[in-house]
Each structure stands twice: as C-alpha cells, then as structure tokens.
C-alpha cells in the first residue's frame, strides 16, 4: 500500500487541469452569478490516474487524481 500522505507533502504539486468560465459578463457582480449558474469547462492536459514526477521535484497530476489521493490520504 502506498503512503499517499507522504507523497503529497514532500514535493510541490501542479494541477494539470485548466478551467475557464462558460459565459462571462463584464460586471463583476453578474459574472459571479453566471459562474455559479453556468459553471466552467475543464480541460485535462494529461490522462487521469497518472502521476508524473519531474527532475526538479515537481509532481504533475490532474484535479480528479489529486482529489482521489487526498481522500485516500485522509486529509
């Protein structure tokens, strides 16, 4: 069994999921309401359940992989 808590605390983690808003408005107040109503698009820059460790000690993973690891680590 892998100790996910030590994996998550040892190195900086970069999330490889890009999010942007579905609809935008120039007014900040209305834009916040539209974000809540219409949500966001997500683009994963790498496959799920794949963890990539770079040479400089940086861990890359998707948002869904990070959430599953934190749930299994008990954070």
Number of C-alpha atoms within 10 A of each C-alpha: 3 7 10 14 15 10 14 16 9 11 13 12 16 13 16 19 15 13 12 12 14 13 12 15 12 7 8 10 9 12 15 12 13 17 16 11 11 12 14 15 10 13 12 15 13 15 11 14 13 10 14 10 12 9 7 8 11 13 19 21 22 21 18 14 17 20 12 11 18 13 12 12 15 8 9
